[in-house]
Amino acid sequence: MTTFVDRVELHVAAGNGGHGCASVHREKFKPLGGPDGGNGGRGGDVILVVDQSVTTLLEYHHSPHRKATNGKPGEGGNRAGKDGQDLVLYVPDGTVVLDKKGNVLADLVGHGTTYVAAEGGRGGLGNAALSSARRKAPGFALLGVPGDLQDIVLELKTVADVALVGYPSAGKSSLISVLSAAKPKIADYPFTTLVPNLGVVTAGSTVYTIADVPGLIPGASQGRGLGLEFLRHVERCSVLVHVLDTATLESDRDPVSDLDIIEEELKQYGGLEDRPRIVVLNKIDIPDGQDLADMIRPDLEERGYRVFEVSAVARTGLKELSFALAEIVGEARAAKPVEEATRIVIRPKAVDDAGFTVVYDEHEDVYRVRGEKPERWVRQTDFNNDEAVGYLADRLNRLGVEDALLKAGAHAGDGVAIGSEENAVVFDWEPSLIAGAEMLGRRGEDHRLEAPRPAAQRRRDRQAEHDEADQEYDEFNPF
């Protein structure tokens, strides 16, 4: 049964915003007391929070679909809808958030670090908030905006100061058990350790964490064995410790060759070239092990490695090793730049940024409008209410969409699509010189709303208009 998971794909959905309410205040002797529809509540966010008590992503492996609650709709009497409740997901320290393409969205390190994985939708405004001097009694309200839907990948990269690497059964688990209070599973056969073990070591005034990386064998960087699955856990370490077995029973192996093979796998994985290395010759309590350690130590020191001879079973050489690791960890911590106070970075928009773009789509024969505001306004519009559609036209006109369409070459009757190809609202454009409440007929109606024509019909109509103009020109100019 799976007990440790360090990579999951998570499907998160934020809460939808509640719809605004269209209501008119009524009481005795005052049947039309003005609009009193309340605003809809905001949808809940999906928030990732680092919790040091969480060590695995197992919970999200079993239930990868998570959704925050929706905002409540507004009500009459100026009663606003209740906001949706945020969904907080606790993740281990060292969790990296990526999108489906592998781009890093957030690197969550440090207890309490937060990241909003999906943002809740805005609540729609009620007709009380939409009323103005020109629109005294709106017969509509804005709809709530749907919450974000995100597919993200969570990867756990263990936050440890020291990483133990080496062949299976080299004694990494035994070493971590005697250096710290960790109690990993220990046996004399390969792949005993199926998950990274983490321990805390105290050496003098320095406290540091130590982890062993299981399953490193030839080809691990290409996915053989378990190495590729757990190599990510050494990326954050300050020092790499090669644990070499000086008493191996396999005739085709020796400690120096094991070191070269592991180094090659680390090189293929990449990103670890600058980490200091220490070599630990383990199992010197066995006579043959001590003899082999004495034989290969000069060669390793000639390569520039600091070498320590230890026995996890006899508990010899451990004090010198732990203090040497503490010294390297302390130097690495001192070399890190001091964290500066949180700064607010202000990135003003360019003076010529209109907030939207208008591009002609030849394939669909429409002028496509893209932008955060226009697309949000479309989602907030109740297209069953002509007055709401007129209000949308007013907003787009004030934003400058109509002028941009004219500059792009659009003519009356051309198709206009607001939004992406997958989720767009398409209509026939009818330019107007004025816009506002004075264009409305009866309350709740707007003559600017007409059923959209198919693209083929629009092309035929334009061609007919051109043919008619050519015919009139030929009649007026017989020569």
C-alpha positions as CSV (number, residue, x, y, z in Angstrom):
1,M,0.0,0.0,0.0
2,T,1.3,3.5,-0.9
3,T,2.4,5.4,2.1
4,F,4.7,8.1,0.5
5,V,3.8,10.2,-2.5
6,D,6.0,13.1,-3.6
7,R,4.4,14.0,-6.9
8,V,0.6,14.4,-7.7
9,E,-1.6,16.1,-10.3
10,L,-4.2,18.2,-8.6
11,H,-7.4,19.5,-10.1
12,V,-8.6,22.6,-8.1
13,A,-11.7,24.7,-8.7
14,A,-12.4,28.0,-6.9
15,G,-15.9,28.9,-5.9
16,N,-18.2,30.8,-8.3
17,G,-19.3,34.3,-7.4
18,G,-22.9,34.7,-6.4
19,H,-25.4,36.5,-8.7
20,G,-26.5,40.0,-7.9
21,C,-30.2,40.5,-7.2
22,A,-32.6,42.7,-9.2
23,S,-35.3,43.8,-6.7
24,V,-37.5,46.9,-6.1
25,H,-38.3,48.1,-2.6
26,R,-42.1,47.8,-1.9
27,E,-44.1,48.8,1.2
28,K,-47.5,50.2,1.9
29,F,-48.2,53.5,0.3
30,K,-44.8,53.3,-1.4
31,P,-45.1,50.6,-4.1
32,L,-41.9,51.6,-6.0
33,G,-39.4,52.6,-3.4
34,G,-36.4,52.2,-5.7
35,P,-33.9,49.4,-6.3
36,D,-32.7,47.4,-3.3
37,G,-31.1,44.3,-4.8
38,G,-28.0,43.2,-2.9
39,N,-24.6,42.1,-4.4
40,G,-23.6,38.5,-4.7
41,G,-20.9,37.0,-2.5
42,R,-17.4,36.3,-3.6
43,G,-16.4,32.7,-4.4
44,G,-13.8,31.0,-2.2
45,D,-10.2,30.6,-3.1
46,V,-8.1,27.5,-3.2
47,I,-5.0,28.2,-1.1
48,L,-1.9,26.0,-0.6
49,V,-0.2,26.5,2.8
50,V,3.1,25.0,4.0
51,D,2.7,22.9,7.2
52,Q,5.9,21.3,8.6
53,S,3.8,18.6,10.2
54,V,2.9,17.3,6.7
55,T,5.5,15.2,5.1
56,T,3.8,13.6,2.1
57,L,1.3,14.4,-0.7
58,L,-0.5,11.1,-0.1
59,E,-3.8,12.8,0.8
60,Y,-4.0,14.5,-2.7
61,H,-3.0,11.2,-4.4
62,H,-6.2,9.6,-3.2
63,S,-8.5,12.6,-3.8
64,P,-7.0,14.9,-6.4
65,H,-10.2,16.9,-7.1
66,R,-10.7,19.8,-4.7
67,K,-13.3,22.6,-4.9
68,A,-14.0,25.7,-2.8
69,T,-17.5,26.8,-2.0
70,N,-19.5,29.2,-4.1
71,G,-20.7,32.7,-3.0
72,K,-24.3,33.1,-2.2
73,P,-26.6,35.3,-4.4
74,G,-27.7,38.7,-3.2
75,E,-31.2,39.3,-1.9
76,G,-33.8,42.1,-1.8
77,G,-33.6,44.6,1.0
78,N,-30.0,45.4,0.1
79,R,-28.9,42.1,1.6
80,A,-25.6,40.9,0.2
81,G,-24.8,37.3,-0.4
82,K,-22.4,35.4,1.9
83,D,-18.9,35.0,0.6
84,G,-17.7,31.4,-0.2
85,Q,-15.3,29.8,2.2
86,D,-11.7,29.5,1.2
87,L,-10.3,25.9,0.8
88,V,-6.9,25.6,2.5
89,L,-4.7,22.7,1.4
90,Y,-1.7,21.9,3.6
91,V,1.4,20.8,1.8
92,P,4.9,19.8,3.0
93,D,7.8,22.2,3.2
94,G,9.6,22.2,-0.1
95,T,6.6,21.7,-2.4
96,V,7.0,23.1,-5.9
97,V,3.8,24.0,-7.9
98,L,4.0,23.6,-11.6
99,D,1.5,23.9,-14.5
100,K,0.7,21.1,-16.9
101,K,3.6,22.2,-19.2
102,G,6.2,22.0,-16.4
103,N,6.5,25.8,-15.7
104,V,7.2,26.6,-12.1
105,L,4.3,28.7,-10.6
106,A,5.5,28.7,-7.0
107,D,8.2,27.3,-4.8
108,L,6.8,26.9,-1.3
109,V,9.6,26.9,1.3
110,G,9.1,27.8,4.9
111,H,6.3,27.2,7.4
112,G,3.2,29.2,6.7
113,T,4.1,30.1,3.1
114,T,1.0,30.5,1.0
115,Y,0.0,30.4,-2.7
116,V,-3.4,31.0,-4.2
117,A,-3.8,28.1,-6.7
118,A,-7.3,29.1,-7.9
119,E,-8.9,32.5,-7.3
120,G,-12.6,32.7,-6.5
121,G,-15.0,34.5,-8.8
122,R,-16.3,38.0,-8.1
123,G,-19.9,38.4,-7.0
124,G,-22.3,40.2,-9.3
125,L,-23.6,43.6,-8.5
126,G,-27.2,44.0,-7.5
127,N,-29.4,46.6,-9.2
128,A,-29.1,48.9,-6.1
129,A,-25.3,49.2,-6.9
130,L,-26.0,49.7,-10.6
131,S,-28.4,52.6,-10.2
132,S,-27.3,56.0,-11.2
133,A,-28.8,59.4,-12.1
134,R,-29.3,58.2,-15.6
135,R,-30.4,54.7,-14.7
136,K,-32.6,55.2,-11.6
137,A,-34.3,51.8,-11.5
138,P,-32.2,49.1,-13.3
139,G,-34.3,46.1,-14.2
140,F,-31.2,43.8,-14.1
141,A,-28.3,42.7,-12.0
142,L,-24.9,41.3,-12.9
143,L,-24.1,37.6,-12.8
144,G,-21.4,36.2,-10.6
145,V,-18.0,35.4,-12.3
146,P,-17.1,31.7,-12.4
147,G,-14.1,30.7,-10.2
148,D,-10.8,29.6,-11.7
149,L,-10.3,26.0,-12.8
150,Q,-6.6,24.9,-12.6
151,D,-4.8,21.7,-13.2
152,I,-1.5,21.9,-11.3
153,V,1.3,19.5,-10.4
154,L,2.8,19.3,-6.9
155,E,6.3,18.1,-6.5
156,L,7.9,17.6,-3.1
157,K,11.6,18.4,-2.9
158,T,12.8,17.5,0.6
159,V,14.3,20.4,2.5
160,A,17.4,18.8,4.0
161,D,20.9,20.2,4.7
162,V,22.7,16.9,4.1
163,A,21.9,14.3,1.5
164,L,23.3,10.7,1.7
165,V,23.8,9.1,-1.6
166,G,25.1,5.7,-2.5
167,Y,24.3,2.2,-3.7
168,P,21.5,0.2,-2.0
169,S,22.7,-1.5,1.2
170,A,25.7,0.8,1.5
171,G,24.5,1.7,5.0
172,K,22.7,5.0,4.5
173,S,19.7,4.1,6.6
174,S,21.9,2.7,9.4
175,L,24.0,5.9,9.3
176,I,21.0,8.2,9.6
177,S,19.6,6.1,12.5
178,V,22.7,6.5,14.6
179,L,23.3,10.2,13.7
180,S,19.8,11.2,14.5
181,A,16.7,9.9,16.3
182,A,15.1,8.7,13.0
183,K,14.2,5.0,12.9
184,P,14.2,3.9,9.3
185,K,13.7,0.3,8.1
186,I,17.0,-1.5,7.9
187,A,17.9,-4.8,6.2
188,D,20.8,-6.3,4.3
189,Y,19.1,-6.5,0.9
190,P,18.7,-3.9,-1.9
191,F,15.9,-1.4,-2.0
192,T,15.0,-1.7,1.7
193,T,14.4,2.1,1.7
194,L,11.5,3.0,-0.6
195,V,11.0,6.5,0.6
196,P,13.5,9.2,1.7
197,N,14.2,9.2,5.4
198,L,14.7,12.5,7.2
199,G,16.5,13.0,10.5
200,V,17.6,15.9,12.7
201,V,21.2,16.0,13.9
202,T,22.7,18.2,16.7
203,A,26.4,18.9,16.6
204,G,27.5,21.4,19.2
205,S,25.4,24.6,18.6
206,T,24.5,23.6,15.0
207,V,21.2,21.7,14.3
208,Y,20.8,20.4,10.7
209,T,18.7,17.9,8.8
210,I,20.0,14.8,7.0
211,A,18.2,12.7,4.4
212,D,19.0,9.5,2.6
213,V,18.1,9.2,-1.1
214,P,17.1,5.6,-2.0
215,G,17.5,3.6,-5.1
216,L,20.6,5.1,-6.8
217,I,21.9,2.6,-9.3
218,P,23.4,2.8,-12.8
219,G,20.8,4.4,-15.1
220,A,18.9,6.1,-12.3
221,S,18.9,9.5,-14.1
222,Q,17.1,7.9,-17.0
223,G,14.5,6.3,-14.8
224,R,15.9,3.0,-13.9
225,G,15.2,1.7,-10.5
226,L,13.9,4.3,-8.0
227,G,16.6,7.0,-8.5
228,L,14.7,9.3,-10.9
229,E,11.8,9.3,-8.6
230,F,13.8,10.5,-5.6
231,L,16.8,12.5,-7.1
232,R,14.7,15.7,-6.8
233,H,15.1,15.4,-3.0
234,V,18.8,16.2,-3.2
235,E,18.4,19.5,-5.0
236,R,18.1,21.6,-1.9
237,C,20.9,20.1,0.1
238,S,24.0,22.0,1.2
239,V,26.4,19.0,1.1
240,L,26.4,15.6,-0.6
241,V,27.7,12.6,1.3
242,H,28.8,9.5,-0.6
243,V,28.3,6.5,1.6
244,L,30.6,3.7,0.2
245,D,30.3,0.1,1.3
246,T,33.8,-1.3,2.1
247,A,32.5,-4.7,2.9
248,T,30.3,-5.4,-0.2
249,L,29.7,-9.1,-1.0
250,E,29.3,-8.4,-4.8
251,S,32.5,-9.4,-6.6
252,D,31.9,-7.0,-9.5
253,R,31.8,-3.9,-7.3
254,D,34.3,-1.8,-5.4
255,P,33.9,1.5,-3.5
256,V,35.7,3.6,-6.0
257,S,33.7,2.3,-8.9
258,D,30.5,2.9,-6.9
259,L,31.5,6.5,-6.3
260,D,32.3,7.1,-10.0
261,I,28.9,5.6,-11.1
262,I,26.9,7.6,-8.6
263,E,28.8,10.8,-9.6
264,E,27.9,10.1,-13.2
265,E,24.2,9.7,-12.4
266,L,24.3,13.0,-10.4
267,K,26.0,14.7,-13.4
268,Q,23.4,13.4,-15.8
269,Y,20.6,14.7,-13.5
270,G,22.3,18.1,-13.4
271,G,22.3,21.1,-11.1
272,L,24.5,19.6,-8.3
273,E,27.9,20.4,-9.6
274,D,28.5,23.2,-7.0
275,R,27.7,21.2,-3.9
276,P,30.6,20.1,-1.7
277,R,31.2,16.4,-1.4
278,I,32.2,14.2,1.5
279,V,33.1,10.5,1.3
280,V,32.1,8.1,4.1
281,L,33.7,4.7,4.1
282,N,31.2,2.6,6.0
283,K,31.4,-0.8,7.7
284,I,35.0,-0.6,8.8
285,D,34.1,-2.8,11.8
286,I,34.5,-5.8,9.4
287,P,38.2,-6.7,9.0
288,D,38.0,-6.8,5.2
289,G,36.2,-3.5,5.3
290,Q,39.0,-1.8,7.3
291,D,41.6,-3.2,5.0
292,L,39.8,-2.0,1.9
293,A,39.3,1.5,3.5
294,D,43.0,1.8,4.2
295,M,43.7,0.8,0.6
296,I,41.4,3.3,-1.2
297,R,41.6,6.3,1.1
298,P,44.8,7.8,-0.4
299,D,43.2,7.6,-3.9
300,L,40.1,9.4,-2.7
301,E,42.0,12.1,-0.9
302,E,44.2,12.6,-4.0
303,R,40.9,13.4,-5.8
304,G,40.2,16.2,-3.3
305,Y,37.6,14.4,-1.2
306,R,37.4,14.7,2.6
307,V,37.2,11.0,3.7
308,F,35.8,9.7,7.0
309,E,35.9,6.1,8.1
310,V,32.9,5.1,10.2
311,S,31.0,2.1,11.4
312,A,27.2,2.6,12.0
313,V,27.0,-0.7,13.8
314,A,30.0,-0.1,16.2
315,R,29.3,3.7,16.3
316,T,32.9,4.7,15.6
317,G,33.9,7.8,13.7
318,L,30.4,9.4,14.0
319,K,31.3,12.4,16.1
320,E,34.0,13.6,13.7
321,L,31.6,13.1,10.8
322,S,28.7,15.0,12.4
323,F,30.9,18.0,13.4
324,A,32.4,18.1,9.9
325,L,28.9,18.2,8.3
326,A,27.9,20.9,10.8
327,E,30.8,23.0,9.8
328,I,29.9,22.8,6.1
329,V,26.3,23.4,6.7
330,G,27.2,26.5,8.8
331,E,29.3,27.9,6.0
332,A,26.6,27.3,3.5
333,R,24.0,29.1,5.7
334,A,26.4,32.0,6.2
335,A,27.0,32.3,2.5
336,K,23.3,32.7,1.7
337,P,22.2,36.3,1.2
338,V,20.3,37.9,4.1
339,E,16.6,38.0,3.3
340,E,15.4,41.5,2.7
341,A,12.2,42.9,4.0
342,T,9.2,42.3,1.8
343,R,8.9,44.9,-0.9
344,I,5.9,45.9,-2.9
345,V,6.7,46.0,-6.6
346,I,4.6,48.4,-8.6
347,R,4.4,47.8,-12.3
348,P,2.3,50.5,-13.9
349,K,0.7,49.8,-17.2
350,A,2.0,51.4,-20.3
351,V,0.3,54.7,-21.3
352,D,-0.9,53.2,-24.5
353,D,-2.3,50.0,-22.9
354,A,-6.0,50.0,-23.7
355,G,-6.6,46.8,-21.6
356,F,-7.9,44.8,-24.6
357,T,-6.9,43.9,-28.2
358,V,-9.0,43.6,-31.4
359,V,-7.7,41.2,-34.0
360,Y,-9.5,40.0,-37.2
361,D,-9.9,36.2,-37.3
362,E,-9.9,35.1,-40.9
363,H,-10.8,31.5,-40.2
364,E,-14.0,32.4,-38.3
365,D,-14.6,35.7,-40.2
366,V,-15.0,37.7,-36.9
367,Y,-13.2,40.5,-35.1
368,R,-12.0,38.9,-31.9
369,V,-11.8,41.1,-28.7
370,R,-9.5,39.8,-26.0
371,G,-9.0,41.4,-22.6
372,E,-9.6,40.8,-18.9
373,K,-12.3,43.4,-18.5
374,P,-14.4,42.8,-21.7
375,E,-14.3,39.0,-21.1
376,R,-15.3,39.4,-17.4
377,W,-18.1,41.8,-18.4
378,V,-19.5,39.3,-20.9
379,R,-19.5,36.6,-18.2
380,Q,-21.4,38.9,-15.9
381,T,-24.2,39.7,-18.4
382,D,-27.6,38.1,-18.4
383,F,-28.3,37.8,-22.2
384,N,-31.9,37.0,-21.5
385,N,-32.3,40.6,-20.4
386,D,-32.1,43.3,-23.1
387,E,-31.4,46.0,-20.6
388,A,-28.4,44.1,-19.3
389,V,-27.1,43.7,-22.8
390,G,-27.5,47.4,-23.3
391,Y,-25.5,48.0,-20.2
392,L,-22.8,45.8,-21.5
393,A,-22.7,47.8,-24.8
394,D,-22.4,51.0,-22.8
395,R,-19.4,49.6,-20.8
396,L,-17.7,48.3,-24.0
397,N,-18.2,51.7,-25.7
398,R,-16.8,53.6,-22.7
399,L,-13.8,51.3,-22.7
400,G,-13.1,52.1,-26.4
401,V,-14.0,48.8,-28.0
402,E,-16.2,50.4,-30.6
403,D,-13.5,52.9,-31.7
404,A,-10.9,50.0,-31.8
405,L,-13.3,48.0,-34.1
406,L,-13.6,51.0,-36.4
407,K,-9.8,51.3,-36.6
408,A,-9.5,47.6,-37.3
409,G,-11.8,47.9,-40.3
410,A,-15.0,46.5,-38.9
411,H,-18.3,47.5,-40.6
412,A,-21.9,47.3,-39.5
413,G,-23.1,43.7,-39.6
414,D,-19.6,42.2,-39.1
415,G,-19.2,39.5,-36.6
416,V,-17.5,40.3,-33.3
417,A,-16.4,37.6,-30.8
418,I,-15.5,38.5,-27.2
419,G,-13.4,35.8,-25.6
420,S,-11.3,32.8,-26.6
421,E,-12.3,30.5,-29.5
422,E,-13.5,27.9,-27.0
423,N,-15.7,30.2,-24.9
424,A,-16.7,33.3,-26.8
425,V,-19.8,35.4,-27.2
426,V,-20.5,36.2,-30.9
427,F,-22.8,38.9,-32.2
428,D,-23.3,41.1,-35.2
429,W,-21.9,44.6,-34.6
430,E,-24.1,47.6,-35.0
431,P,-22.1,50.8,-34.4
432,S,-23.8,53.6,-32.6
433,L,-23.1,57.3,-32.1
434,I,-24.6,57.4,-28.7
435,A,-25.1,54.9,-26.0
436,G,-26.8,54.9,-22.6
437,A,-30.2,54.8,-20.9
438,E,-31.7,57.3,-23.4
439,M,-31.5,54.6,-26.1
440,L,-33.8,52.2,-24.2
441,G,-37.4,51.7,-24.9
442,R,-39.5,50.1,-22.3
443,R,-37.7,49.1,-19.1
444,G,-35.9,45.8,-19.7
445,E,-35.6,46.3,-23.5
446,D,-32.8,47.5,-25.8
447,H,-33.2,47.8,-29.6
448,R,-29.5,47.2,-30.1
449,L,-29.9,43.5,-29.3
450,E,-30.6,41.3,-32.4
451,A,-30.1,37.6,-33.1
452,P,-26.6,37.0,-34.5
453,R,-26.4,35.9,-38.1
454,P,-24.2,33.0,-39.3
455,A,-20.8,34.0,-40.8
456,A,-21.9,32.8,-44.3
457,Q,-25.0,34.9,-44.1
458,R,-22.9,37.9,-43.2
459,R,-20.6,37.4,-46.1
460,R,-23.6,37.1,-48.5
461,D,-25.2,40.2,-47.1
462,R,-22.0,42.2,-47.6
463,Q,-21.6,40.9,-51.1
464,A,-25.1,41.9,-51.9
465,E,-24.5,45.4,-50.6
466,H,-21.4,45.7,-52.8
467,D,-23.3,44.4,-55.8
468,E,-26.1,46.9,-55.2
469,A,-23.6,49.8,-54.9
470,D,-21.8,48.7,-58.1
471,Q,-25.2,48.6,-59.9
472,E,-26.1,52.1,-58.7
473,Y,-22.7,53.3,-59.8
474,D,-23.1,51.8,-63.3
475,E,-26.6,53.3,-63.7
476,F,-25.3,56.8,-62.7
477,N,-22.2,56.5,-64.9
478,P,-23.4,54.9,-68.2
479,F,-20.0,55.4,-69.8
